Amino acid sequence: MRKHARAVVIGGGVGGAAILYWLARLGWNDVVLVERARVTSGSTFHSAGLVGQLRGSLSLTQMMMNSVDLYRNLKDEVGLETGWHEVGSLRLASSQERMEELTRQAAWAKTFGLPLELISPEEAQGMFPPMTTEGVVGAAYLSTDGYIDPSQLTFALVEGARRRGAEISEDTRVTGIEVSEGQVHRVVTDRGEITTELVINAGGMFAPEIGRLAGVNVPLIPFAHEYLITRPSGLPLDMPTMRDPSLLVYYRPESGGLIMGGYERDPAPWGLDGIPADFNGRLLEPDWDRFEPLMTNAVVRTPSLKDAEVVRLVNGPEAFTPDGEFILGPSEVRGFWVAAGFCAHGLSPVRPPLHQPGLHARPDAGGLFDLLRREVPGPRAQRRPAAAPFADLSAVDGARRCVRREIWVGACELVRAERHPGRPDRAPARVGRPPLVTRDRRRARGVSGGGRDL
């Protein structure tokens, strides 16, 4: 393992692998990724892999569009499968209010050049035969969305980075991060030390643990997330993914069968007393009782699911933030960046802008997250006591509110209903909002060290 690196990426999930890939592609060949176990062994390997591009801000939408461009070409570049299926996505509206929301989203999509169409329930059923049109007012269809195999994608990204000179060190646990005068200087692992002035914490559900090593609070909580896989039953392989936000469920095709999951109203936090040191590449025990309400809802929309043979119920922890937004950008410790808390929003590999002026010339160029940083007035990961990360708001309740809000606006999406018909809400500011500073400042009063009012 190298003793010195221009940057050290901590975490070998799809987020960390994407950051490593883009740094290497930008010419940063003296970079190292350290992973506590094996690549993909955190949350990546059990992700359902849905990819939706339309998000609640310019930066996040552009990032997802860039990601889709990458998915289309990465296989040819590295010679490895990524499992990318550009089958499109459906989002159903089961009320007039929900249809109005889709209409606003269609207008929002046009500003990015995304080909989002409003279609009838019958047209949606033609694309997704297992669904019933009962209670459906209309739907939105985005042809360039799809799904991907998260593990295959990660291996392809790692290979692309390795070919450009990056180093990947698996079975390497970070035990310390040396900070002097507010600046990162060294990463200490159980296999040696790496001198560096740039660390990216892409540790997923382990990100708070890594942050504490640098004195940085990364406010996220793992929640158990479940989805089931049915045995192949002859369903079309090219069906789009589908979300029904009113019923809280999502679907995607899987080898002639279905994957179905969702977000229950009473989500289950996990690992509040610490994540076991050996929890690598593992799942939680299936919880059918907790999944039953989602199954009931899914049968309403896809009646054939009632008689389908279930191969497996996957139950794995996913990291959620209190406000439902990514933690993506710099912290108050110079050189310590965070890319975590993606809240099960689907695959969101981080891509820096290749056109950033001076990116290749300046060693300290921030190009890694510049696309997003333009909308980040202050750090989201705060250097404050980790013992009370959410002050007067409990961590569990804060993150649970995040999950419940996702239910309200639809599973696996950052898209929010805009305040004014015909134009998008002021969504970009969300990317940089400190986790507990909400739109209603009265809810945030009493939060010590809660960041700036934005």
C-alpha positions as CSV (number, residue, x, y, z in Angstrom):
1,M,0.0,0.0,0.0
2,R,1.2,3.5,-0.8
3,K,2.7,5.6,1.9
4,H,1.7,8.9,0.3
5,A,-1.4,9.8,-1.9
6,R,-2.8,12.9,-3.4
7,A,-6.2,11.7,-2.1
8,V,-7.5,8.8,0.0
9,V,-11.1,7.5,-0.6
10,I,-12.5,5.6,2.4
11,G,-15.2,3.1,1.4
12,G,-15.5,0.6,-1.4
13,G,-19.1,0.9,-2.3
14,V,-20.5,2.4,-5.5
15,G,-20.0,5.9,-4.2
16,G,-16.4,5.5,-3.2
17,A,-15.6,3.6,-6.4
18,A,-17.2,6.4,-8.5
19,I,-15.2,9.0,-6.8
20,L,-12.0,7.0,-7.3
21,Y,-12.8,6.5,-11.0
22,W,-13.5,10.1,-11.7
23,L,-10.4,11.3,-9.8
24,A,-8.3,8.9,-11.8
25,R,-10.0,9.9,-15.1
26,L,-9.3,13.6,-14.2
27,G,-5.6,12.7,-14.0
28,W,-5.2,12.1,-10.3
29,N,-3.4,8.8,-10.6
30,D,-1.8,9.0,-7.1
31,V,-5.0,8.1,-5.3
32,V,-5.9,5.2,-3.0
33,L,-9.2,3.6,-2.0
34,V,-9.2,1.8,1.3
35,E,-12.1,-0.7,2.1
36,R,-12.6,-2.3,5.5
37,A,-13.6,-5.6,3.9
38,R,-14.3,-6.3,0.2
39,V,-15.5,-3.9,-2.4
40,T,-19.4,-3.7,-2.4
41,S,-19.6,-5.4,1.0
42,G,-21.5,-2.5,2.7
43,S,-24.9,-1.5,1.3
44,T,-24.0,-1.7,-2.4
45,F,-24.3,-5.4,-2.8
46,H,-28.0,-5.5,-1.7
47,S,-29.2,-2.3,-3.4
48,A,-32.2,-2.8,-5.8
49,G,-30.3,-0.7,-8.4
50,L,-33.1,1.6,-9.7
51,V,-31.8,4.7,-11.5
52,G,-34.0,7.8,-11.8
53,Q,-32.6,11.0,-13.2
54,L,-35.1,13.7,-12.3
55,R,-34.2,15.1,-8.8
56,G,-35.1,18.1,-6.7
57,S,-32.2,20.3,-7.8
58,L,-30.2,21.3,-10.8
59,S,-27.0,19.7,-9.5
60,L,-28.4,16.4,-8.5
61,T,-30.4,16.0,-11.7
62,Q,-27.3,16.8,-13.8
63,M,-25.3,14.4,-11.8
64,M,-27.7,11.6,-12.5
65,M,-27.9,12.5,-16.2
66,N,-24.1,12.3,-16.3
67,S,-24.2,9.0,-14.5
68,V,-26.5,7.5,-17.2
69,D,-24.1,8.7,-19.8
70,L,-21.4,6.8,-18.0
71,Y,-23.5,3.7,-17.7
72,R,-24.0,3.6,-21.5
73,N,-20.2,3.7,-22.2
74,L,-18.4,2.1,-19.2
75,K,-18.8,-1.5,-20.4
76,D,-17.0,-0.7,-23.7
77,E,-14.3,1.3,-21.8
78,V,-13.3,-1.4,-19.3
79,G,-14.6,-4.6,-20.9
80,L,-16.8,-5.5,-17.9
81,E,-20.5,-5.8,-17.6
82,T,-22.3,-3.1,-15.6
83,G,-25.8,-4.6,-15.8
84,W,-27.2,-1.3,-17.2
85,H,-30.8,-1.7,-18.6
86,E,-32.2,1.5,-20.1
87,V,-35.8,0.4,-19.9
88,G,-37.4,3.7,-18.8
89,S,-39.4,4.4,-15.7
90,L,-43.0,4.9,-14.8
91,R,-44.4,7.0,-12.0
92,L,-48.1,6.6,-11.3
93,A,-50.6,9.1,-10.1
94,S,-53.6,7.8,-8.1
95,S,-55.2,11.2,-7.4
96,Q,-55.7,14.5,-9.1
97,E,-53.3,16.1,-6.8
98,R,-50.6,13.5,-7.6
99,M,-51.3,14.1,-11.3
100,E,-50.7,17.8,-10.8
101,E,-47.4,16.9,-9.2
102,L,-46.4,14.9,-12.2
103,T,-47.4,17.8,-14.5
104,R,-45.1,20.1,-12.6
105,Q,-42.3,17.5,-12.8
106,A,-42.8,17.2,-16.5
107,A,-42.2,21.0,-16.8
108,W,-39.2,20.7,-14.5
109,A,-37.8,17.8,-16.7
110,K,-38.0,19.9,-19.8
111,T,-35.5,22.4,-18.4
112,F,-32.9,19.6,-18.4
113,G,-33.9,18.2,-21.8
114,L,-35.2,15.0,-20.1
115,P,-37.9,13.3,-22.3
116,L,-40.5,12.9,-19.6
117,E,-44.0,12.2,-21.0
118,L,-47.4,12.2,-19.3
119,I,-49.3,9.1,-20.4
120,S,-52.6,7.5,-19.8
121,P,-53.2,4.6,-17.3
122,E,-53.8,2.3,-20.3
123,E,-50.5,3.3,-21.9
124,A,-48.7,2.6,-18.6
125,Q,-50.3,-0.8,-18.4
126,G,-49.2,-1.6,-21.9
127,M,-45.6,-0.9,-20.8
128,F,-46.0,-2.7,-17.4
129,P,-48.5,-5.6,-18.0
130,P,-48.7,-6.8,-14.3
131,M,-50.3,-3.5,-13.1
132,T,-54.0,-2.8,-12.9
133,T,-55.3,0.6,-13.9
134,E,-57.8,0.7,-11.1
135,G,-57.6,4.1,-9.3
136,V,-54.8,5.4,-11.6
137,V,-55.4,8.8,-13.0
138,G,-52.3,9.0,-15.2
139,A,-48.5,8.4,-15.2
140,A,-45.2,9.9,-16.1
141,Y,-42.8,8.0,-18.3
142,L,-39.1,8.8,-18.7
143,S,-37.5,6.6,-21.4
144,T,-33.9,7.2,-20.4
145,D,-34.2,5.9,-16.8
146,G,-33.6,2.3,-15.9
147,Y,-31.8,0.0,-13.5
148,I,-28.3,-1.4,-13.0
149,D,-26.5,-4.1,-11.1
150,P,-24.8,-2.1,-8.3
151,S,-22.0,-4.7,-7.7
152,Q,-21.1,-5.1,-11.4
153,L,-21.1,-1.3,-11.7
154,T,-18.7,-1.0,-8.8
155,F,-16.3,-3.6,-10.1
156,A,-16.3,-1.8,-13.5
157,L,-15.6,1.6,-11.9
158,V,-12.8,0.1,-9.8
159,E,-11.3,-1.5,-12.9
160,G,-11.5,1.8,-14.7
161,A,-9.7,3.6,-11.9
162,R,-7.1,0.9,-11.5
163,R,-6.2,1.1,-15.2
164,R,-5.5,4.8,-14.7
165,G,-3.1,4.3,-11.8
166,A,-5.4,4.3,-8.7
167,E,-4.7,1.8,-6.0
168,I,-7.4,-0.3,-4.2
169,S,-6.6,-1.7,-0.8
170,E,-9.2,-4.1,0.5
171,D,-9.3,-5.7,4.0
172,T,-7.9,-2.4,5.2
173,R,-9.5,-0.7,8.2
174,V,-9.0,3.0,9.0
175,T,-8.1,3.3,12.6
176,G,-7.2,7.0,12.7
177,I,-7.2,10.3,10.8
178,E,-4.6,12.8,11.9
179,V,-5.7,16.4,11.9
180,S,-3.4,19.3,12.7
181,E,-4.4,23.0,12.8
182,G,-7.7,22.1,11.2
183,Q,-6.2,20.3,8.2
184,V,-6.1,16.6,7.4
185,H,-2.5,15.2,7.2
186,R,-2.6,11.4,7.5
187,V,-4.8,8.4,7.4
188,V,-3.8,5.6,9.7
189,T,-4.9,2.0,8.9
190,D,-4.3,-1.4,10.3
191,R,-1.9,-2.0,7.3
192,G,0.1,1.2,7.6
193,E,-0.2,5.0,7.3
194,I,-0.9,7.2,4.2
195,T,0.2,10.8,4.2
196,T,-2.4,12.9,2.4
197,E,-4.1,16.3,2.5
198,L,-7.4,15.1,1.0
199,V,-9.7,12.4,2.5
200,I,-13.1,11.5,1.1
201,N,-15.3,9.8,3.6
202,A,-17.5,7.5,1.4
203,G,-18.1,5.0,4.2
204,G,-21.9,4.6,3.8
205,M,-23.4,3.6,7.0
206,F,-19.9,3.6,8.6
207,A,-19.4,7.3,7.6
208,P,-20.3,8.6,11.2
209,E,-17.6,6.2,12.6
210,I,-15.0,7.4,10.1
211,G,-16.0,11.1,10.7
212,R,-15.5,10.8,14.4
213,L,-11.8,9.9,13.7
214,A,-11.4,13.4,12.3
215,G,-13.6,15.1,14.8
216,V,-16.4,15.5,12.3
217,N,-20.1,14.7,12.9
218,V,-21.7,12.9,10.0
219,P,-25.4,12.8,10.8
220,L,-26.9,9.6,9.5
221,I,-28.7,6.6,10.8
222,P,-29.0,3.1,9.2
223,F,-32.5,1.8,8.6
224,A,-33.5,-1.7,7.6
225,H,-34.8,-1.6,4.0
226,E,-36.6,-4.6,2.4
227,Y,-37.5,-5.8,-1.0
228,L,-38.6,-9.2,-2.4
229,I,-37.6,-11.1,-5.5
230,T,-40.1,-13.3,-7.3
231,R,-39.3,-16.4,-9.4
232,P,-39.3,-15.7,-13.2
233,S,-42.9,-16.0,-14.6
234,G,-42.5,-14.9,-18.2
235,L,-42.8,-11.2,-17.7
236,P,-41.3,-9.0,-20.4
237,L,-37.6,-8.3,-19.8
238,D,-37.8,-4.8,-21.1
239,M,-40.5,-3.6,-18.8
240,P,-39.8,-0.2,-17.2
241,T,-39.2,0.3,-13.5
242,M,-42.4,1.6,-11.8
243,R,-43.2,3.6,-8.7
244,D,-46.6,4.1,-7.1
245,P,-45.9,6.7,-4.4
246,S,-49.5,6.6,-3.1
247,L,-49.1,2.9,-2.3
248,L,-45.5,3.4,-1.2
249,V,-44.1,0.7,-3.5
250,Y,-41.6,0.4,-6.4
251,Y,-40.9,-2.4,-8.9
252,R,-38.4,-3.4,-11.4
253,P,-38.1,-6.3,-13.8
254,E,-35.8,-9.2,-12.8
255,S,-35.1,-12.0,-15.2
256,G,-38.8,-12.5,-16.1
257,G,-39.9,-11.9,-12.6
258,L,-40.1,-8.8,-10.3
259,I,-38.3,-7.0,-7.6
260,M,-40.7,-5.1,-5.3
261,G,-39.9,-3.0,-2.4
262,G,-41.1,0.2,-0.7
263,Y,-41.0,2.4,2.4
264,E,-43.2,1.5,5.3
265,R,-44.7,4.1,7.6
266,D,-42.9,2.9,10.7
267,P,-39.3,2.2,9.5
268,A,-36.9,0.3,11.7
269,P,-33.6,1.9,12.7
270,W,-30.6,-0.4,13.1
271,G,-27.2,-0.3,14.6
272,L,-27.9,2.5,17.0
273,D,-25.5,1.1,19.6
274,G,-22.8,0.7,16.9
275,I,-22.4,-1.5,13.8
276,P,-20.8,-4.8,14.6
277,A,-17.2,-4.9,13.4
278,D,-17.8,-8.0,11.4
279,F,-20.9,-6.8,9.6
280,N,-19.5,-7.0,6.1
281,G,-21.3,-8.5,3.1
282,R,-24.1,-9.5,5.4
283,L,-27.9,-9.0,5.5
284,L,-30.4,-8.8,8.3
285,E,-33.0,-11.4,9.0
286,P,-36.1,-11.1,6.8
287,D,-38.9,-9.3,8.7
288,W,-42.2,-10.4,7.0
289,D,-44.4,-8.8,9.7
290,R,-42.9,-5.3,8.9
291,F,-43.0,-6.0,5.2
292,E,-46.7,-7.1,5.2
293,P,-48.3,-3.7,4.7
294,L,-46.1,-3.1,1.7
295,M,-47.0,-6.5,0.3
296,T,-50.7,-5.7,0.8
297,N,-50.3,-2.4,-1.1
298,A,-48.3,-4.1,-3.9
299,V,-51.0,-6.6,-4.5
300,V,-53.5,-3.7,-4.9
301,R,-51.4,-2.4,-7.8
302,T,-50.1,-5.8,-9.2
303,P,-52.7,-8.5,-8.3
304,S,-50.7,-11.3,-9.8
305,L,-48.1,-10.8,-7.1
306,K,-50.4,-12.5,-4.7
307,D,-49.8,-15.8,-6.4
308,A,-46.2,-15.2,-7.3
309,E,-43.5,-17.5,-5.9
310,V,-41.1,-15.4,-3.7
311,V,-37.5,-16.4,-4.1
312,R,-36.2,-14.2,-1.4
313,L,-36.9,-11.2,0.9
314,V,-33.8,-9.1,1.1
315,N,-33.4,-7.0,4.2
316,G,-30.3,-4.8,4.5
317,P,-29.4,-1.5,6.2
318,E,-29.3,1.7,4.3
319,A,-28.0,5.1,5.5
320,F,-30.5,7.9,5.9
321,T,-30.0,11.6,6.9
322,P,-32.4,13.6,9.1
323,D,-33.5,15.9,6.2
324,G,-33.5,13.3,3.4
325,E,-30.7,15.0,1.5
326,F,-27.3,13.7,0.5
327,I,-24.3,14.6,2.6
328,L,-22.0,15.6,-0.2
329,G,-19.2,18.1,0.1
330,P,-16.5,19.6,2.4
331,S,-16.6,19.5,6.2
332,E,-15.2,22.1,8.5
333,V,-11.9,20.2,8.7
334,R,-9.9,21.2,5.7
335,G,-9.3,18.4,3.3
336,F,-12.0,16.1,4.8
337,W,-14.9,15.6,2.5
338,V,-18.0,13.5,2.9
339,A,-20.0,11.6,0.3
340,A,-22.6,9.6,2.3
341,G,-26.2,9.4,3.4
342,F,-27.8,8.7,0.0
343,C,-31.1,7.7,1.6
344,A,-31.7,4.7,-0.7
345,H,-32.4,7.1,-3.6
346,G,-31.1,4.7,-6.1
347,L,-27.7,4.6,-7.8
348,S,-26.0,8.0,-7.7
349,P,-22.3,7.8,-8.6
350,V,-20.6,11.1,-8.0
351,R,-19.2,12.7,-11.1
352,P,-17.1,15.9,-11.2
353,P,-17.3,18.3,-14.1
354,L,-14.6,17.5,-16.7
355,H,-14.8,21.1,-17.9
356,Q,-13.7,22.7,-14.6
357,P,-11.1,25.3,-15.4
358,G,-7.7,24.6,-14.0
359,L,-8.7,21.2,-12.6
360,H,-5.7,19.4,-13.9
361,A,-3.2,22.2,-13.1
362,R,-4.0,22.9,-9.5
363,P,-3.3,20.1,-6.9
364,D,-5.9,21.6,-4.6
365,A,-8.6,22.1,-7.2
366,G,-11.9,21.1,-5.7
367,G,-13.2,19.6,-8.9
368,L,-14.5,16.5,-7.2
369,F,-17.7,18.1,-6.1
370,D,-17.5,21.5,-7.8
371,L,-20.7,20.8,-9.7
372,L,-22.6,20.5,-6.4
373,R,-20.4,22.9,-4.4
374,R,-21.6,25.9,-6.3
375,E,-24.9,25.3,-4.5
376,V,-23.4,24.5,-1.1
377,P,-22.9,27.7,0.9
378,G,-21.6,25.8,4.0
379,P,-20.5,22.4,5.1
380,R,-23.1,19.8,5.9
381,A,-20.8,17.7,8.0
382,Q,-20.1,19.8,11.1
383,R,-17.2,19.6,13.4
384,R,-19.0,19.4,16.7
385,P,-19.5,16.9,19.5
386,A,-20.5,13.6,18.1
387,A,-22.2,12.6,21.3
388,A,-25.1,14.8,20.6
389,P,-25.4,14.8,16.8
390,F,-28.9,16.2,16.6
391,A,-29.1,18.1,19.9
392,D,-32.7,18.3,21.0
393,L,-34.0,16.1,18.1
394,S,-33.3,12.4,18.5
395,A,-31.3,10.8,15.8
396,V,-33.8,8.1,15.2
397,D,-36.8,10.4,15.0
398,G,-34.9,12.7,12.7
399,A,-34.0,10.0,10.3
400,R,-37.4,8.4,10.6
401,R,-39.0,11.7,9.5
402,C,-36.7,11.5,6.5
403,V,-38.1,8.1,5.5
404,R,-41.7,9.3,6.2
405,R,-41.2,12.3,4.0
406,E,-40.0,10.0,1.2
407,I,-43.3,8.2,1.6
408,W,-45.1,11.5,1.2
409,V,-43.3,12.5,-2.0
410,G,-42.8,9.0,-3.4
411,A,-40.3,6.2,-2.8
412,C,-36.7,6.5,-3.8
413,E,-37.0,10.1,-5.2
414,L,-35.6,13.4,-4.2
415,V,-38.2,15.1,-6.3
416,R,-40.4,17.4,-4.3
417,A,-43.7,19.0,-5.4
418,E,-42.9,22.6,-6.4
419,R,-44.5,25.4,-4.5
420,H,-45.6,27.2,-7.7
421,P,-47.1,25.4,-10.7
422,G,-45.1,25.8,-13.9
423,R,-41.7,26.5,-12.3
424,P,-39.4,24.5,-10.0
425,D,-39.1,25.2,-6.3
426,R,-35.9,26.6,-4.9
427,A,-34.6,23.1,-4.6
428,P,-30.8,23.7,-5.2
429,A,-30.5,25.2,-1.7
430,R,-31.5,21.8,-0.2
431,V,-28.1,20.3,-1.2
432,G,-26.3,22.5,1.2
433,R,-28.8,22.8,4.1
434,P,-27.3,21.7,7.4
435,P,-29.2,18.5,8.4
436,L,-31.4,20.0,11.1
437,V,-32.0,23.5,9.7
438,T,-35.5,22.9,8.1
439,R,-37.7,25.2,6.1
440,D,-39.6,26.0,9.3
441,R,-37.0,27.6,11.5
442,R,-39.2,27.2,14.5
443,R,-38.6,23.4,14.2
444,A,-34.8,24.0,14.3
445,R,-34.6,26.3,17.3
446,G,-32.5,25.0,20.2
447,V,-30.3,23.0,17.8
448,S,-26.7,23.6,19.1
449,G,-24.1,24.0,16.4
450,G,-26.8,23.4,13.8
451,G,-25.0,25.4,11.1
452,R,-25.9,28.5,9.2
453,D,-29.4,29.7,8.4
454,L,-29.5,29.4,4.7
